[in-house]
């Protein structure tokens, strides 16, 4: 994944997944980002997540796996309560979320 600065006049193009993204702009290191809204299909109380199946976020943010304290970026999941499951057994490469927000919190 590549992160780019997004300004009000930045032109956007649809990528191969149909997602609008900046066509140009300064590339930003994942380690320099403060907050990332992270997609998820399911989550549990321990902030483990099931993603969308590509492993993009886990590979991009693998450097967070060995941190003793959470600096940045803070990976935030936004979900509905119905996406919460009792327990997810994470794979060794899965990166835990910093927080999950739902409609009830």
Secondary structure, 3 states (H helix, E strand, C coil): CCEECCCCCCCEEECCCCCEEECCCCEECHHHCCEEEECCCEECCCCCEECCCCCHHHHHCHHHHHCCCCCCCEEEEECCHHHECCCCCCCCCCCCCCEEECCCC
